[in-house]
Amino acid sequence: MKKHDLVHEFPAYREKILTLQKQSSRFKKLSDEYHETDRSIHQIEEGVTATTDEHLNELRLKRVHLKDSLYQLLA
């Protein structure tokens, strides 16, 4: 299963990610929400949690939007 944590998604921004998680409450909030959404997706894909395909797709779309917002703060 592919890793989607922020450091794997944006390896060039590793240090900036770590810094912003400590210094920016907005980045931290978005980052926490991103990671929680990613964990939920992985639990569904691994069969730990049951849901509908529609809900899984909504979670994936949410993850993409959060990733875009985080990238804007990093770039």
MMTF fields as JSON, N, C-alpha, C and O atoms, coordinates in Angstrom:
{
  "mmtfVersion": "1.0.0",
  "mmtfProducer": "UNKNOWN",
  "numBonds": 299,
  "numAtoms": 300,
  "numGroups": 75,
  "numChains": 1,
  "numModels": 1,
  "chainsPerModel": [1],
  "groupsPerChain": [75],
  "chainIdList": ["A"],
  "bondAtomList": [4, 2, 8, 6, 12, 10, 16, 14, 20, 18, 24, 22, 28, 26, 32, 30, 36, 34, 40, 38, 44, 42, 48, 46, 52, 50, 56, 54, 60, 58, 64, 62, 68, 66, 72, 70, 76, 74, 80, 78, 84, 82, 88, 86, 92, 90, 96, 94, 100, 98, 104, 102, 108, 106, 112, 110, 116, 114, 120, 118, 124, 122, 128, 126, 132, 130, 136, 134, 140, 138, 144, 142, 148, 146, 152, 150, 156, 154, 160, 158, 164, 162, 168, 166, 172, 170, 176, 174, 180, 178, 184, 182, 188, 186, 192, 190, 196, 194, 200, 198, 204, 202, 208, 206, 212, 210, 216, 214, 220, 218, 224, 222, 228, 226, 232, 230, 236, 234, 240, 238, 244, 242, 248, 246, 252, 250, 256, 254, 260, 258, 264, 262, 268, 266, 272, 270, 276, 274, 280, 278, 284, 282, 288, 286, 292, 290, 296, 294],
  "bondOrderList": [1, 1, 1, 1, 1, 1, 1, 1, 1, 1, 1, 1, 1, 1, 1, 1, 1, 1, 1, 1, 1, 1, 1, 1, 1, 1, 1, 1, 1, 1, 1, 1, 1, 1, 1, 1, 1, 1, 1, 1, 1, 1, 1, 1, 1, 1, 1, 1, 1, 1, 1, 1, 1, 1, 1, 1, 1, 1, 1, 1, 1, 1, 1, 1, 1, 1, 1, 1, 1, 1, 1, 1, 1, 1],
  "groupList": [{"groupName": "MET", "atomNameList": ["N", "CA", "C", "O"], "elementList": ["N", "C", "C", "O"], "formalChargeList": [0, 0, 0, 0], "bondAtomList": [1, 0, 2, 1, 3, 2], "bondOrderList": [1, 1, 2], "singleLetterCode": "M", "chemCompType": "L-PEPTIDE LINKING"}, {"groupName": "LYS", "atomNameList": ["N", "CA", "C", "O"], "elementList": ["N", "C", "C", "O"], "formalChargeList": [0, 0, 0, 0], "bondAtomList": [1, 0, 2, 1, 3, 2], "bondOrderList": [1, 1, 2], "singleLetterCode": "K", "chemCompType": "L-PEPTIDE LINKING"}, {"groupName": "HIS", "atomNameList": ["N", "CA", "C", "O"], "elementList": ["N", "C", "C", "O"], "formalChargeList": [0, 0, 0, 0], "bondAtomList": [1, 0, 2, 1, 3, 2], "bondOrderList": [1, 1, 2], "singleLetterCode": "H", "chemCompType": "L-PEPTIDE LINKING"}, {"groupName": "ASP", "atomNameList": ["N", "CA", "C", "O"], "elementList": ["N", "C", "C", "O"], "formalChargeList": [0, 0, 0, 0], "bondAtomList": [1, 0, 2, 1, 3, 2], "bondOrderList": [1, 1, 2], "singleLetterCode": "D", "chemCompType": "L-PEPTIDE LINKING"}, {"groupName": "LEU", "atomNameList": ["N", "CA", "C", "O"], "elementList": ["N", "C", "C", "O"], "formalChargeList": [0, 0, 0, 0], "bondAtomList": [1, 0, 2, 1, 3, 2], "bondOrderList": [1, 1, 2], "singleLetterCode": "L", "chemCompType": "L-PEPTIDE LINKING"}, {"groupName": "VAL", "atomNameList": ["N", "CA", "C", "O"], "elementList": ["N", "C", "C", "O"], "formalChargeList": [0, 0, 0, 0], "bondAtomList": [1, 0, 2, 1, 3, 2], "bondOrderList": [1, 1, 2], "singleLetterCode": "V", "chemCompType": "L-PEPTIDE LINKING"}, {"groupName": "GLU", "atomNameList": ["N", "CA", "C", "O"], "elementList": ["N", "C", "C", "O"], "formalChargeList": [0, 0, 0, 0], "bondAtomList": [1, 0, 2, 1, 3, 2], "bondOrderList": [1, 1, 2], "singleLetterCode": "E", "chemCompType": "L-PEPTIDE LINKING"}, {"groupName": "PHE", "atomNameList": ["N", "CA", "C", "O"], "elementList": ["N", "C", "C", "O"], "formalChargeList": [0, 0, 0, 0], "bondAtomList": [1, 0, 2, 1, 3, 2], "bondOrderList": [1, 1, 2], "singleLetterCode": "F", "chemCompType": "L-PEPTIDE LINKING"}, {"groupName": "PRO", "atomNameList": ["N", "CA", "C", "O"], "elementList": ["N", "C", "C", "O"], "formalChargeList": [0, 0, 0, 0], "bondAtomList": [1, 0, 2, 1, 3, 2], "bondOrderList": [1, 1, 2], "singleLetterCode": "P", "chemCompType": "L-PEPTIDE LINKING"}, {"groupName": "ALA", "atomNameList": ["N", "CA", "C", "O"], "elementList": ["N", "C", "C", "O"], "formalChargeList": [0, 0, 0, 0], "bondAtomList": [1, 0, 2, 1, 3, 2], "bondOrderList": [1, 1, 2], "singleLetterCode": "A", "chemCompType": "L-PEPTIDE LINKING"}, {"groupName": "TYR", "atomNameList": ["N", "CA", "C", "O"], "elementList": ["N", "C", "C", "O"], "formalChargeList": [0, 0, 0, 0], "bondAtomList": [1, 0, 2, 1, 3, 2], "bondOrderList": [1, 1, 2], "singleLetterCode": "Y", "chemCompType": "L-PEPTIDE LINKING"}, {"groupName": "ARG", "atomNameList": ["N", "CA", "C", "O"], "elementList": ["N", "C", "C", "O"], "formalChargeList": [0, 0, 0, 0], "bondAtomList": [1, 0, 2, 1, 3, 2], "bondOrderList": [1, 1, 2], "singleLetterCode": "R", "chemCompType": "L-PEPTIDE LINKING"}, {"groupName": "ILE", "atomNameList": ["N", "CA", "C", "O"], "elementList": ["N", "C", "C", "O"], "formalChargeList": [0, 0, 0, 0], "bondAtomList": [1, 0, 2, 1, 3, 2], "bondOrderList": [1, 1, 2], "singleLetterCode": "I", "chemCompType": "L-PEPTIDE LINKING"}, {"groupName": "THR", "atomNameList": ["N", "CA", "C", "O"], "elementList": ["N", "C", "C", "O"], "formalChargeList": [0, 0, 0, 0], "bondAtomList": [1, 0, 2, 1, 3, 2], "bondOrderList": [1, 1, 2], "singleLetterCode": "T", "chemCompType": "L-PEPTIDE LINKING"}, {"groupName": "GLN", "atomNameList": ["N", "CA", "C", "O"], "elementList": ["N", "C", "C", "O"], "formalChargeList": [0, 0, 0, 0], "bondAtomList": [1, 0, 2, 1, 3, 2], "bondOrderList": [1, 1, 2], "singleLetterCode": "Q", "chemCompType": "L-PEPTIDE LINKING"}, {"groupName": "SER", "atomNameList": ["N", "CA", "C", "O"], "elementList": ["N", "C", "C", "O"], "formalChargeList": [0, 0, 0, 0], "bondAtomList": [1, 0, 2, 1, 3, 2], "bondOrderList": [1, 1, 2], "singleLetterCode": "S", "chemCompType": "L-PEPTIDE LINKING"}, {"groupName": "GLY", "atomNameList": ["N", "CA", "C", "O"], "elementList": ["N", "C", "C", "O"], "formalChargeList": [0, 0, 0, 0], "bondAtomList": [1, 0, 2, 1, 3, 2], "bondOrderList": [1, 1, 2], "singleLetterCode": "G", "chemCompType": "PEPTIDE LINKING"}, {"groupName": "ASN", "atomNameList": ["N", "CA", "C", "O"], "elementList": ["N", "C", "C", "O"], "formalChargeList": [0, 0, 0, 0], "bondAtomList": [1, 0, 2, 1, 3, 2], "bondOrderList": [1, 1, 2], "singleLetterCode": "N", "chemCompType": "L-PEPTIDE LINKING"}],
  "groupTypeList": [0, 1, 1, 2, 3, 4, 5, 2, 6, 7, 8, 9, 10, 11, 6, 1, 12, 4, 13, 4, 14, 1, 14, 15, 15, 11, 7, 1, 1, 4, 15, 3, 6, 10, 2, 6, 13, 3, 11, 15, 12, 2, 14, 12, 6, 6, 16, 5, 13, 9, 13, 13, 3, 6, 2, 4, 17, 6, 4, 11, 4, 1, 11, 5, 2, 4, 1, 3, 15, 4, 10, 14, 4, 4, 9],
  "groupIdList": [1, 2, 3, 4, 5, 6, 7, 8, 9, 10, 11, 12, 13, 14, 15, 16, 17, 18, 19, 20, 21, 22, 23, 24, 25, 26, 27, 28, 29, 30, 31, 32, 33, 34, 35, 36, 37, 38, 39, 40, 41, 42, 43, 44, 45, 46, 47, 48, 49, 50, 51, 52, 53, 54, 55, 56, 57, 58, 59, 60, 61, 62, 63, 64, 65, 66, 67, 68, 69, 70, 71, 72, 73, 74, 75],
  "secStructList": [7, 7, 7, 7, 1, 2, 2, 2, 2, 7, 4, 4, 4, 2, 2, 2, 2, 2, 2, 2, 2, 2, 2, 7, 2, 2, 2, 2, 2, 2, 2, 2, 2, 2, 2, 2, 2, 2, 2, 2, 2, 2, 2, 2, 2, 6, 6, 1, 1, 7, 7, 7, 2, 2, 2, 2, 2, 2, 2, 2, 2, 2, 2, 2, 2, 2, 2, 2, 2, 2, 2, 2, 2, 2, 7],
  "xCoordList": [0.843, 0.0, 0.888, 1.843, 0.561, 1.362, 1.19, 0.084, 2.3, 2.258, 1.856, 2.317, 0.989, 0.526, 0.842, 0.312, 1.697, 2.013, 2.734, 3.29, 2.719, 3.214, 4.682, 5.06, 5.5, 6.931, 7.14, 8.022, 6.345, 6.451, 5.86, 6.349, 4.814, 4.183, 5.037, 5.09, 5.704, 6.52, 7.917, 8.26, 8.721, 10.03, 10.951, 11.782, 10.819, 11.671, 11.343, 12.151, 10.171, 9.734, 9.787, 9.144, 10.533, 10.573, 10.832, 10.077, 11.883, 12.242, 11.182, 10.861, 10.641, 9.62, 8.347, 7.683, 8.01, 6.84, 7.023, 6.119, 8.178, 8.444, 8.41, 7.896, 8.951, 8.955, 7.544, 7.15, 6.781, 5.426, 4.498, 3.585, 4.718, 3.886, 4.066, 3.161, 5.233, 5.502, 5.123, 4.744, 5.22, 5.078, 3.755, 3.399, 3.031, 1.805, 0.61, 0.518, -0.292, -1.47, -2.363, -2.992, -2.422, -3.223, -2.645, -3.372, -1.324, -0.679, -0.859, -1.15, -0.688, -0.831, -2.239, -2.413, -3.248, -4.642, -4.905, -5.482, -4.487, -4.677, -3.9, -4.394, -2.699, -1.86, -2.493, -2.521, -2.998, -3.663, -4.896, -5.14, -5.673, -6.875, -6.501, -7.167, -5.429, -4.942, -4.558, -4.97, -3.774, -3.313, -4.47, -4.475, -5.443, -6.602, -7.424, -7.889, -7.599, -8.32, -7.569, -8.177, -6.261, -5.437, -5.536, -5.638, -5.506, -5.641, -6.999, -7.088, -8.042, -9.38, -9.438, -10.029, -8.831, -8.807, -8.071, -8.546, -6.929, -6.152, -6.915, -6.857, -7.626, -8.408, -9.516, -9.805, -10.125, -11.174, -10.566, -11.088, -9.467, -8.833, -8.303, -8.25, -7.912, -7.392, -8.497, -8.22, -9.751, -10.867, -11.116, -11.937, -10.426, -10.608, -11.943, -12.625, -12.309, -13.542, -14.369, -13.834, -15.652, -16.538, -17.216, -17.558, -17.401, -18.106, -18.549, -18.307, -19.188, -19.617, -18.512, -17.624, -18.579, -17.624, -17.742, -16.744, -18.966, -19.191, -18.463, -17.819, -18.567, -17.89, -16.374, -15.679, -15.864, -14.424, -13.962, -12.923, -14.711, -14.346, -14.408, -13.591, -15.378, -15.456, -14.216, -13.665, -13.786, -12.578, -11.346, -10.498, -11.246, -10.112, -10.105, -9.049, -11.278, -11.373, -10.995, -10.312, -11.441, -11.086, -9.571, -8.981, -8.939, -7.48, -6.778, -5.795, -7.265, -6.67, -6.785, -5.826, -7.957, -8.141, -7.244, -6.667, -7.135, -6.246, -4.794, -4.044, -4.407, -3.035, -2.755, -1.675, -3.715, -3.55, -3.383, -2.527, -4.197, -4.1, -2.759, -2.155, -2.302, -0.993, 0.129, 1.066, 0.045, 1.074, 1.154, 2.244, 0.009, -0.002, 0.737, 1.398, 0.627, 1.343, 2.835, 3.65, 3.186, 4.598, 5.332, 6.501, 4.651, 5.308, 5.547, 6.086],
  "yCoordList": [-1.18, 0.0, 1.243, 1.343, 2.168, 3.381, 4.293, 4.48, 4.849, 5.788, 7.159, 7.608, 7.816, 9.148, 10.191, 11.301, 9.859, 10.877, 12.032, 11.869, 13.185, 14.405, 14.337, 14.859, 13.711, 13.628, 12.782, 13.086, 11.73, 10.921, 11.657, 11.518, 12.435, 13.179, 14.356, 14.668, 15.008, 16.191, 16.045, 16.785, 15.112, 14.879, 16.102, 16.267, 16.941, 18.133, 19.154, 20.035, 19.037, 19.982, 19.392, 19.909, 18.334, 17.634, 18.575, 18.579, 19.358, 20.261, 21.329, 21.675, 21.85, 22.888, 22.312, 22.988, 21.079, 20.423, 20.332, 20.68, 19.87, 19.718, 21.07, 21.177, 22.087, 23.428, 23.992, 24.506, 23.893, 24.453, 23.726, 24.337, 22.431, 21.704, 22.249, 22.155, 22.815, 23.388, 24.861, 25.344, 25.588, 27.039, 27.58, 28.719, 26.81, 27.309, 26.471, 25.283, 27.097, 26.374, 25.966, 24.909, 26.779, 26.436, 25.21, 24.28, 25.221, 24.08, 22.825, 21.753, 22.952, 21.811, 21.237, 20.02, 22.111, 21.657, 20.922, 19.835, 21.503, 20.863, 19.551, 18.563, 19.55, 18.359, 17.237, 16.089, 17.563, 16.558, 16.002, 14.796, 16.879, 16.442, 15.56, 14.563, 15.941, 15.151, 13.744, 12.751, 13.665, 12.366, 11.512, 10.298, 12.125, 11.381, 10.844, 9.705, 11.651, 11.214, 10.086, 9.108, 10.211, 9.169, 7.858, 6.785, 7.939, 6.736, 6.069, 4.844, 6.873, 6.327, 5.596, 4.521, 6.172, 5.548, 4.216, 3.221, 4.185, 2.945, 1.873, 0.699, 2.254, 1.273, 0.668, -0.524, 1.481, 0.987, 0.068, -1.015, 0.501, -0.292, -1.624, -2.603, -1.672, -2.902, -3.782, -4.872, -3.321, -4.112, -4.012, -4.757, -3.108, -2.931, -2.246, -2.57, -1.298, -0.534, -0.728, -0.697, -0.924, -1.083, 0.248, 1.02, 0.496, 1.695, 1.496, 0.447, 2.495, 2.426, 2.955, 3.683, 2.586, 3.117, 4.632, 5.332, 5.134, 6.583, 7.3, 8.326, 6.764, 7.387, 7.328, 8.3, 6.202, 6.075, 7.107, 7.74, 7.282, 8.277, 9.697, 10.541, 9.969, 11.278, 11.526, 12.626, 10.498, 10.634, 10.881, 11.705, 10.178, 10.375, 11.797, 12.419, 12.307, 13.67, 14.679, 15.666, 14.425, 15.299, 15.315, 16.373, 14.134, 14.051, 14.873, 15.553, 14.821, 15.592, 17.093, 17.838, 17.533, 18.955, 19.414, 20.5, 18.584, 18.926, 18.984, 19.875, 18.041, 18.015, 19.281, 19.86, 19.711, 20.942, 22.152, 23.004, 22.223, 23.334, 23.343, 24.398, 22.176, 22.07, 22.467, 23.154, 22.044, 22.396, 23.916, 24.478, 24.562, 26.022, 26.694, 27.714, 26.132, 26.699, 26.391, 27.146, 25.292, 24.902, 25.649, 26.004, 25.883, 26.473, 27.96, 28.591],
  "zCoordList": [0.0, 0.0, 0.0, 0.771, -0.862, -0.998, 0.214, 0.722, 0.658, 1.77, 1.256, 0.207, 2.014, 1.636, 2.697, 2.64, 3.67, 4.665, 3.976, 2.89, 4.609, 3.962, 3.562, 2.513, 4.37, 4.043, 2.785, 1.982, 2.606, 1.387, 0.187, -0.934, 0.422, -0.667, -1.12, -2.31, -0.175, -0.471, 0.141, 1.063, -0.351, 0.272, 0.238, 1.131, -0.754, -0.845, 0.245, 0.536, 0.84, 1.867, 3.274, 4.187, 3.451, 4.734, 5.914, 6.886, 5.828, 6.933, 7.15, 8.287, 6.054, 6.167, 6.794, 7.579, 6.453, 7.048, 8.562, 9.322, 8.991, 10.425, 11.136, 12.25, 10.5, 11.089, 11.193, 12.24, 10.097, 10.096, 11.055, 11.61, 11.26, 12.22, 13.631, 14.46, 13.898, 15.218, 15.298, 16.365, 14.172, 14.216, 13.682, 13.983, 12.913, 12.293, 12.75, 12.441, 13.482, 13.95, 12.776, 12.819, 11.747, 10.561, 9.857, 9.509, 9.653, 9.005, 9.849, 9.318, 11.147, 12.059, 11.987, 11.92, 12.0, 11.936, 10.622, 10.63, 9.494, 8.199, 8.111, 7.568, 8.642, 8.635, 9.446, 9.004, 10.621, 11.459, 10.763, 10.791, 10.138, 9.423, 8.226, 7.946, 7.528, 6.399, 6.867, 6.266, 7.932, 8.425, 8.946, 8.744, 9.609, 10.091, 8.911, 8.947, 7.884, 6.69, 6.008, 5.573, 5.911, 5.285, 6.074, 5.479, 7.401, 8.243, 8.019, 7.933, 7.925, 7.686, 6.35, 6.252, 5.334, 4.011, 4.074, 3.526, 4.73, 4.836, 5.601, 5.236, 6.654, 7.417, 6.56, 6.662, 5.727, 4.829, 3.774, 3.512, 3.172, 2.118, 2.644, 1.9, 3.907, 4.504, 5.079, 5.58, 5.012, 5.493, 6.979, 7.515, 7.663, 9.101, 9.378, 10.35, 8.519, 8.647, 7.382, 6.274, 7.548, 6.39, 6.069, 6.965, 4.777, 4.335, 2.893, 2.296, 2.352, 0.955, 0.049, 0.492, -1.208, -2.185, -2.276, -2.446, -2.161, -2.233, -1.092, -1.311, 0.115, 1.257, 1.092, 1.386, 0.628, 0.399, -0.622, -0.433, -1.688, -2.698, -2.147, -2.515, -1.259, -0.616, 0.248, 0.253, 0.972, 1.794, 0.927, 1.272, -0.185, -1.089, -1.65, -1.759, -2.004, -2.522, -1.441, -1.716, -0.213, 0.908, 1.097, 1.316, 1.01, 1.159, 0.089, 0.38, -1.136, -2.235, -1.962, -2.165, -1.502, -1.208, -0.061, -0.11, 0.961, 2.074, 1.611, 2.01, 0.778, 0.253, -0.552, -0.439, -1.36, -2.136, -1.217, -1.455, -0.175, 0.772, 1.489, 1.678, 1.881, 2.546, 1.607, 2.014, 0.36, -0.613, -0.802, -0.906, -0.843, -0.983, 0.171, -0.022, 1.352, 2.491, 2.438, 2.97, 1.802, 1.703, 0.598, 0.75, -0.499, -1.69, -1.544, -2.453]
}
